[in-house]
Amino acid sequence: MPRDISAVGYDDSHLSHIDLTTVRQDAAGLAEHAVRAAIARLEDDSALPTETVIDPKLVVRGTTGPPSTRSG
């Protein structure tokens, strides 16, 4: 049954007819870190690669509901 499932998207898709729950990334922050890392490597080719983690955020909207209380 449709009421028995939840749907979640990724990248904060904006679908006008669906109030989709999503996982949002900071795209601008990711781009900024990527550009800085690329510039650092261009300026110093012996620079070591770096890793950056930017926490995603869960944005709860209309396509998710509470967990089922039914067993089984």
N, C-alpha and C positions, 0 to 999 in steps of 0.2 A: 504494500500500500504506500502511496506517496507520503503519507504523514509519518511513515516508519523509517524514513531515511533523511539524512542531511546532506547537503552539497556544499563544497568549499572550493573556491578558485584560488589562484595564485597570481601575484603581481597587481592586485587591486584593480581587476578588470571592472570597467564601468559598463554594465549592461543595463540599459534604461528600463527594460521591462522585467528584469530580475533583480531583486534586492539580495545579491549574492554575497554571502560571507566569504572573506578572502584573507590571504596572508599578504601583507604589504611589506615591500622592501623600500629602503631609502635609495631610490635610483640616483638621485643627485649626489648623495654621499658616496655611493659606490663608484660613480663616474669620477668624482673628485679624487678619490684614493687611487683609482686606476691611472689617471693622468699624472698625478704626483709620482707614482711608482715608475711610470714610463719615462718621465723627465729625469728622474734620479738615475735610471739605467743609461739614458742617453748621455748624461753629463759625466757619468763614471761607469764605464763598462765592466769594472771589477766589483761594482756594488752587488751585494747579495740580494736575491729575490726576497720580498717581504710578503707576509700574509696579513690580511685585514679581515676581521669579522664584524659585520654590522648586524645586530640582532633584528630579525623580522618582527612584525607586529601582527597579531590576530585581530581582524576587524569583524566582529560578529554582526551580521545583518539578518535578513529574513529567511535565509535558506537553511538555517540550523535551528534545532529545537532541543528541548531537554532530553536526556537519555531515557530510554524506555524503562518502565518499572516492571515490565513483564519478565518472567523467567522463562528460559527456555527454548 
